Amino acid sequence: MTSSVAVWLVLIVAAIAANLPFVNERLFIVGPARAPKALGWRALELVLLCGLTVAFGLTLEARLGQIQPQRWEFYAAMGFFFLTLAFPGFVWRYLRRT
C-alpha cells in the first residue's frame, strides 16, 4: 500500500466514522437501540470514533514506516477536522425540516 492510498483510506474512514453517531439510534453502533438518543451519547460516540480513527491512521503509518512524532497541535487540528466532517450528519439529524 502506498502512502497516498493510506491517506485516502484514513479520510474515507474518518468521514464515515464522523457521521455514524448521527445516522443510527444504537449505542456505540452495536448496543441496544435508544428511542431518541441524547446528544451527550452522540458526542461521546464522536470522541471515541475520533480516537479509533487516529489509532487506525497510526497503524497504517506504522505499516508504511516509522511513526512521525506529533505534538498537541496535530491532535487539536484532527479533532476540529473530525468535527467538520461530522457537520453533515449533525445537520441531517438536528436541523432538517420534516
DSSP file (Angstrom, degrees, kcal/mol; ACC not computed):
  #  RESIDUE AA STRUCTURE BP1 BP2  ACC     N-H-->O    O-->H-N    N-H-->O    O-->H-N    TCO  KAPPA ALPHA  PHI   PSI    X-CA   Y-CA   Z-CA
    1    1 A M              0   0    0      0, 0.0     2,-0.1     0, 0.0     0, 0.0   0.000 360.0 360.0 360.0 132.6    0.0    0.0    0.0
    2    2 A T     >  -     0   0    0      1,-0.1     4,-1.9     4,-0.0     5,-0.1  -0.392 360.0-109.6 -85.3 167.9    1.4    3.4   -0.9
    3    3 A S  H  > S+     0   0    0      1,-0.2     4,-2.2     2,-0.2     5,-0.1   0.855 117.0  54.9 -69.1 -33.4    1.2    6.4    1.3
    4    4 A S  H  > S+     0   0    0      2,-0.2     4,-2.2     1,-0.2    -1,-0.2   0.887 107.9  49.4 -68.2 -36.4   -1.4    8.2   -0.9
    5    5 A V  H  > S+     0   0    0      2,-0.2     4,-2.3     1,-0.2    -1,-0.2   0.904 110.8  50.9 -65.6 -40.2   -3.7    5.2   -0.7
    6    6 A A  H  X S+     0   0    0     -4,-1.9     4,-2.3     2,-0.2    -2,-0.2   0.893 109.1  50.8 -64.3 -39.7   -3.3    5.1    3.1
    7    7 A V  H  X S+     0   0    0     -4,-2.2     4,-2.3     2,-0.2    -2,-0.2   0.941 112.2  45.9 -63.7 -47.3   -4.2    8.9    3.3
    8    8 A W  H  X S+     0   0    0     -4,-2.2     4,-2.3     1,-0.2    -2,-0.2   0.877 111.4  53.2 -63.4 -37.2   -7.3    8.4    1.2
    9    9 A L  H  X S+     0   0    0     -4,-2.3     4,-2.5     2,-0.2    -1,-0.2   0.915 109.7  47.4 -64.1 -43.0   -8.3    5.4    3.3
   10   10 A V  H  X S+     0   0    0     -4,-2.3     4,-2.5     1,-0.2    -2,-0.2   0.895 111.7  51.3 -65.5 -39.6   -8.0    7.3    6.5
   11   11 A L  H  X S+     0   0    0     -4,-2.3     4,-2.2     2,-0.2    -2,-0.2   0.902 111.7  46.6 -64.8 -40.6  -10.0   10.2    5.1
   12   12 A I  H  X S+     0   0    0     -4,-2.3     4,-2.1     2,-0.2     5,-0.2   0.924 113.7  48.0 -67.1 -44.1  -12.8    7.9    4.0
   13   13 A V  H  X S+     0   0    0     -4,-2.5     4,-2.8     1,-0.2    -2,-0.2   0.897 112.0  50.7 -62.5 -39.8  -12.9    6.1    7.3
   14   14 A A  H  X S+     0   0    0     -4,-2.5     4,-2.4     2,-0.2    -2,-0.2   0.903 109.3  50.1 -65.6 -41.3  -12.9    9.5    9.1
   15   15 A A  H  X S+     0   0    0     -4,-2.2     4,-1.1     2,-0.2    -1,-0.2   0.903 115.2  43.2 -65.1 -40.1  -15.8   10.8    7.1
   16   16 A I  H  X S+     0   0    0     -4,-2.1     4,-1.2     1,-0.2     3,-0.4   0.935 115.5  48.1 -69.2 -46.0  -17.9    7.6    7.7
   17   17 A A  H  < S+     0   0    0     -4,-2.8    -2,-0.2     1,-0.2    -1,-0.2   0.843 107.6  56.1 -65.4 -33.6  -17.0    7.5   11.4
   18   18 A A  H  < S+     0   0    0     -4,-2.4    -1,-0.2     1,-0.2    -2,-0.2   0.831 114.4  38.3 -69.0 -30.8  -17.7   11.2   12.0
   19   19 A N  H >X S+     0   0    0     -4,-1.1     3,-1.0    -3,-0.4     4,-0.8   0.592  93.9  87.3 -95.0 -12.0  -21.3   10.8   10.6
   20   20 A L  H >X S+     0   0    0     -4,-1.2     3,-0.8     1,-0.2     4,-0.7   0.861  82.3  56.3 -60.3 -40.4  -22.0    7.4   12.2
   21   21 A P  H 34 S+     0   0    0      0, 0.0    -1,-0.2     0, 0.0     3,-0.1   0.771 109.4  48.7 -63.4 -21.7  -23.3    8.7   15.6
   22   22 A F  H <4 S+     0   0    0     -3,-1.0    -2,-0.2     1,-0.2    -3,-0.1   0.611 106.4  53.5 -94.1 -12.4  -25.9   10.8   13.8
   23   23 A V  H << S+     0   0    0     -3,-0.8     2,-0.3    -4,-0.8    -1,-0.2   0.509 106.0  48.5-103.7  -4.0  -27.4    8.2   11.4
   24   24 A N     <  -     0   0    0     -4,-0.7    13,-0.1    -3,-0.1     5,-0.0  -0.914  60.7-146.3-132.7 163.3  -28.2    5.4   13.9
   25   25 A E        +     0   0    0     -2,-0.3     9,-2.5     4,-0.1     2,-0.3   0.299  66.8 105.6-108.0   6.7  -30.0    5.1   17.2
   26   26 A R  B >  S-A   33   0A   0      7,-0.2     3,-1.0     3,-0.1     2,-0.5  -0.633  77.7-109.8 -88.5 147.0  -27.9    2.3   18.7
   27   27 A L  G >> S-     0   0    0      5,-1.6     4,-2.6     1,-0.3     3,-0.5  -0.638  99.2  -8.8 -76.0 125.8  -25.4    3.0   21.4
   28   28 A F  G 34 S-     0   0    0     -2,-0.5     2,-1.6     1,-0.3    -1,-0.3   0.830 117.6 -78.7  53.4  37.3  -21.9    2.6   20.1
   29   29 A I  G <4 S+     0   0    0     -3,-1.0    -1,-0.3     1,-0.2    -2,-0.1  -0.065 132.3  44.9  72.0 -33.0  -23.3    1.1   16.8
   30   30 A V  T <4 S+     0   0    0     -2,-1.6    -1,-0.2    -3,-0.5    -2,-0.2   0.475  91.8  94.6-118.0  -5.2  -23.9   -2.4   18.2
   31   31 A G  S  < S-     0   0    0     -4,-2.6     3,-0.1     1,-0.2    -3,-0.1   0.053  88.6 -53.7 -78.2-170.2  -25.6   -1.7   21.6
   32   32 A P        -     0   0    0      0, 0.0    -5,-1.6     0, 0.0     2,-0.3  -0.332  61.4-105.6 -67.8 148.5  -29.2   -1.5   22.4
   33   33 A A  B     -A   26   0A   0     -7,-0.2     2,-0.4    -3,-0.1    -7,-0.2  -0.554  29.9-155.7 -75.3 135.4  -31.4    0.8   20.4
   34   34 A R        -     0   0    0     -9,-2.5     3,-0.4    -2,-0.3    -3,-0.0  -0.911  16.9-132.0-108.5 139.0  -32.5    4.0   22.2
   35   35 A A  S    S+     0   0    0     -2,-0.4     2,-0.7     1,-0.3    -1,-0.2   0.977  97.6   4.8 -57.5 -77.1  -35.7    5.7   21.0
   36   36 A P  S    S-     0   0    0      0, 0.0    -1,-0.3     0, 0.0     2,-0.3  -0.931  86.5-143.6-104.3 112.8  -34.3    9.2   20.8
   37   37 A K        -     0   0    0     -2,-0.7   -11,-0.1    -3,-0.4    -4,-0.0  -0.562  22.7-118.0 -74.0 131.5  -30.6    9.0   21.6
   38   38 A A     >  -     0   0    0     -2,-0.3     4,-1.7     1,-0.1     3,-0.3  -0.246  16.0-116.0 -70.6 157.1  -29.4   12.1   23.5
   39   39 A L  H  > S+     0   0    0      1,-0.2     4,-2.5     2,-0.2     5,-0.2   0.816 114.0  61.7 -62.7 -31.3  -26.8   14.5   22.2
   40   40 A G  H  > S+     0   0    0      2,-0.2     4,-2.3     1,-0.2    -1,-0.2   0.908 103.8  47.9 -62.5 -42.4  -24.5   13.5   25.0
   41   41 A W  H  > S+     0   0    0     -3,-0.3     4,-2.5     1,-0.2    -1,-0.2   0.908 111.8  50.5 -63.3 -41.1  -24.4    9.9   23.8
   42   42 A R  H  X S+     0   0    0     -4,-1.7     4,-2.1     1,-0.2    -2,-0.2   0.895 110.3  49.3 -64.7 -39.5  -23.7   11.1   20.3
   43   43 A A  H  X S+     0   0    0     -4,-2.5     4,-2.2     2,-0.2    -1,-0.2   0.899 110.7  50.1 -66.1 -41.1  -20.9   13.4   21.5
   44   44 A L  H  X S+     0   0    0     -4,-2.3     4,-2.3     1,-0.2    -2,-0.2   0.917 111.4  48.5 -63.2 -43.2  -19.3   10.5   23.4
   45   45 A E  H  X S+     0   0    0     -4,-2.5     4,-2.7     1,-0.2     5,-0.2   0.890 109.5  54.0 -62.0 -38.9  -19.5    8.3   20.4
   46   46 A L  H  X S+     0   0    0     -4,-2.1     4,-1.9     2,-0.2    -2,-0.2   0.904 109.3  47.2 -63.3 -42.2  -18.0   11.0   18.3
   47   47 A V  H  X S+     0   0    0     -4,-2.2     4,-2.1     2,-0.2    -2,-0.2   0.921 114.2  47.0 -66.0 -43.9  -15.0   11.3   20.6
   48   48 A L  H  X S+     0   0    0     -4,-2.3     4,-2.2     1,-0.2    -2,-0.2   0.897 112.2  49.2 -66.7 -39.8  -14.4    7.6   20.7
   49   49 A L  H  X S+     0   0    0     -4,-2.7     4,-2.1     2,-0.2    -1,-0.2   0.839 108.3  54.6 -68.7 -31.6  -14.7    7.2   17.0
   50   50 A C  H  X S+     0   0    0     -4,-1.9     4,-2.3    -5,-0.2    -2,-0.2   0.920 108.9  48.4 -64.1 -43.4  -12.2   10.1   16.6
   51   51 A G  H  X S+     0   0    0     -4,-2.1     4,-2.3     1,-0.2    -2,-0.2   0.894 111.0  50.0 -62.8 -40.3   -9.8    8.2   18.8
   52   52 A L  H  X S+     0   0    0     -4,-2.2     4,-2.3     2,-0.2    -1,-0.2   0.866 109.4  51.9 -66.7 -35.1  -10.3    5.0   16.8
   53   53 A T  H  X S+     0   0    0     -4,-2.1     4,-2.4     2,-0.2    -2,-0.2   0.908 109.8  48.6 -66.9 -41.6   -9.7    6.9   13.6
   54   54 A V  H  X S+     0   0    0     -4,-2.3     4,-2.5     2,-0.2    -2,-0.2   0.912 111.8  50.0 -63.2 -42.0   -6.4    8.3   14.9
   55   55 A A  H  X S+     0   0    0     -4,-2.3     4,-2.2     2,-0.2    -2,-0.2   0.895 109.8  50.9 -63.1 -39.4   -5.4    4.8   16.0
   56   56 A F  H  X S+     0   0    0     -4,-2.3     4,-2.2     2,-0.2    -2,-0.2   0.912 111.0  48.6 -63.1 -42.9   -6.3    3.5   12.6
   57   57 A G  H  X S+     0   0    0     -4,-2.4     4,-2.3     1,-0.2    -2,-0.2   0.898 110.9  49.8 -64.2 -41.2   -4.2    6.2   10.9
   58   58 A L  H  X S+     0   0    0     -4,-2.5     4,-2.3     2,-0.2    -1,-0.2   0.872 109.3  52.8 -65.3 -36.4   -1.2    5.5   13.3
   59   59 A T  H  X S+     0   0    0     -4,-2.2     4,-1.7     2,-0.2    -2,-0.2   0.926 110.7  46.3 -64.5 -44.5   -1.5    1.8   12.5
   60   60 A L  H  X S+     0   0    0     -4,-2.2     4,-1.4     1,-0.2    -2,-0.2   0.901 112.0  51.6 -64.1 -39.3   -1.3    2.5    8.8
   61   61 A E  H  X S+     0   0    0     -4,-2.3     4,-1.4     1,-0.2    -2,-0.2   0.884 108.3  51.5 -64.3 -38.0    1.6    4.8    9.3
   62   62 A A  H  < S+     0   0    0     -4,-2.3    -1,-0.2     1,-0.2    -2,-0.2   0.847 107.6  52.6 -67.5 -33.4    3.5    2.2   11.3
   63   63 A R  H  < S+     0   0    0     -4,-1.7    -1,-0.2     1,-0.2    -2,-0.2   0.796 111.1  47.5 -71.4 -27.3    2.9   -0.3    8.5
   64   64 A L  H  < S-     0   0    0     -4,-1.4     2,-0.3     1,-0.2    -2,-0.2   0.719 128.7 -71.0 -85.3 -21.7    4.4    2.1    5.9
   65   65 A G  S  < S-     0   0    0     -4,-1.4     2,-0.2    -5,-0.1    -1,-0.2  -0.957  86.2  -3.8 165.5-148.3    7.4    3.0    8.0
   66   66 A Q        -     0   0    0     -2,-0.3     2,-0.4    -3,-0.1    -3,-0.1  -0.527  68.1-114.7 -78.6 140.7    8.4    4.9   11.1
   67   67 A I        -     0   0    0     -2,-0.2    -1,-0.1    -5,-0.1    -9,-0.0  -0.613  27.7-129.3 -76.0 127.8    5.6    6.8   13.0
   68   68 A Q        -     0   0    0     -2,-0.4     2,-0.1     1,-0.1    -1,-0.1  -0.642  26.1-116.2 -76.4 126.8    6.2   10.6   12.9
   69   69 A P        -     0   0    0      0, 0.0     2,-0.3     0, 0.0    -1,-0.1  -0.420  34.5-159.9 -66.2 138.8    6.0   12.1   16.4
   70   70 A Q        -     0   0    0     -2,-0.1     2,-0.2     3,-0.0    -3,-0.0  -0.887   6.1-148.8-120.9 149.8    3.2   14.5   16.8
   71   71 A R    >>  -     0   0    0     -2,-0.3     4,-1.1     1,-0.0     3,-1.0  -0.444  44.2 -82.5-105.1-175.1    2.5   17.3   19.3
   72   72 A W  H 3> S+     0   0    0      1,-0.3     4,-2.3     2,-0.2     5,-0.2   0.766 121.7  67.4 -63.5 -26.7   -0.8   18.6   20.7
   73   73 A E  H 3> S+     0   0    0      1,-0.2     4,-2.4     2,-0.2    -1,-0.3   0.884  98.4  51.9 -62.2 -38.1   -1.3   20.8   17.7
   74   74 A F  H <> S+     0   0    0     -3,-1.0     4,-2.4     1,-0.2    -1,-0.2   0.928 111.4  45.8 -62.7 -45.5   -1.8   17.8   15.4
   75   75 A Y  H  X S+     0   0    0     -4,-1.1     4,-2.1     2,-0.2    -2,-0.2   0.848 111.9  51.6 -70.4 -33.6   -4.4   16.3   17.7
   76   76 A A  H  X S+     0   0    0     -4,-2.3     4,-2.1     2,-0.2    -1,-0.2   0.928 112.4  46.0 -66.0 -44.7   -6.3   19.6   18.1
   77   77 A A  H  X S+     0   0    0     -4,-2.4     4,-2.3     1,-0.2    -2,-0.2   0.888 111.9  52.0 -64.9 -38.3   -6.4   20.0   14.3
   78   78 A M  H  X S+     0   0    0     -4,-2.4     4,-2.4     2,-0.2    -1,-0.2   0.898 108.7  50.9 -64.8 -40.2   -7.5   16.4   13.9
   79   79 A G  H  X S+     0   0    0     -4,-2.1     4,-2.0     2,-0.2    -2,-0.2   0.918 112.6  44.7 -63.5 -43.9  -10.3   16.9   16.4
   80   80 A F  H  X S+     0   0    0     -4,-2.1     4,-2.0     2,-0.2    -1,-0.2   0.858 112.3  52.3 -70.1 -34.0  -11.6   20.0   14.7
   81   81 A F  H  X S+     0   0    0     -4,-2.3     4,-2.2     2,-0.2    -2,-0.2   0.895 108.8  51.1 -65.4 -39.1  -11.3   18.3   11.3
   82   82 A F  H  X S+     0   0    0     -4,-2.4     4,-1.3     2,-0.2    -2,-0.2   0.895 109.3  50.1 -64.9 -39.9  -13.3   15.4   12.6
   83   83 A L  H  < S+     0   0    0     -4,-2.0     4,-0.5     2,-0.2    -1,-0.2   0.873 109.0  52.5 -64.8 -36.7  -16.0   17.8   13.9
   84   84 A T  H >< S+     0   0    0     -4,-2.0     3,-1.0     1,-0.2    -2,-0.2   0.899 108.4  50.0 -64.6 -40.6  -16.1   19.4   10.4
   85   85 A L  H 3< S+     0   0    0     -4,-2.2     4,-0.4     1,-0.2    -1,-0.2   0.786 107.0  56.6 -67.1 -26.4  -16.6   16.0    8.8
   86   86 A A  T 3X S+     0   0    0     -4,-1.3     4,-2.1     1,-0.2    -1,-0.2   0.562  81.6  91.2 -81.0  -8.3  -19.4   15.4   11.3
   87   87 A F  H <> S+     0   0    0     -3,-1.0     4,-2.6    -4,-0.5     5,-0.2   0.885  81.1  53.0 -60.3 -42.7  -21.3   18.5   10.2
   88   88 A P  H  > S+     0   0    0      0, 0.0     4,-2.4     0, 0.0    -1,-0.2   0.913 111.1  47.5 -60.4 -39.7  -23.5   16.8    7.5
   89   89 A G  H  > S+     0   0    0     -4,-0.4     4,-2.2    -3,-0.2    -2,-0.2   0.888 111.8  50.3 -66.3 -38.6  -24.7   14.2    9.9
   90   90 A F  H  X>S+     0   0    0     -4,-2.1     4,-2.9     2,-0.2     5,-0.6   0.922 112.0  47.4 -64.0 -44.6  -25.5   16.8   12.6
   91   91 A V  I  X>S+     0   0    0     -4,-2.6     4,-1.5     1,-0.2     5,-1.1   0.917 112.3  50.0 -62.8 -43.2  -27.5   18.9   10.1
   92   92 A W  I  <5S+     0   0    0     -4,-2.4     4,-0.2    -5,-0.2    -1,-0.2   0.892 118.1  39.1 -63.2 -39.4  -29.3   15.8    8.9
   93   93 A R  I  <5S+     0   0    0     -4,-2.2    -2,-0.2    -5,-0.2    -1,-0.2   0.915 132.9  15.2 -78.3 -43.7  -30.2   14.7   12.4
   94   94 A Y  I  <5S+     0   0    0     -4,-2.9    -3,-0.2    -5,-0.2    -2,-0.2   0.711 125.6  40.6-110.9 -23.7  -31.0   18.1   14.1
   95   95 A L  I  <<S+     0   0    0     -4,-1.5    -3,-0.2    -5,-0.6     2,-0.2   0.552  82.2 102.8-111.2  -7.3  -31.5   20.8   11.6
   96   96 A R      < -     0   0    0     -5,-1.1     2,-0.4    -4,-0.2    -4,-0.0  -0.485  67.8-125.4 -78.8 149.5  -33.5   19.3    8.7
   97   97 A R              0   0    0     -2,-0.2    -2,-0.1     1,-0.1    -1,-0.1  -0.777 360.0 360.0 -94.1 133.6  -37.2   20.0    8.4
   98   98 A T              0   0    0     -2,-0.4    -1,-0.1     0, 0.0    -2,-0.0   0.395 360.0 360.0-114.0 360.0  -39.6   17.1    8.3
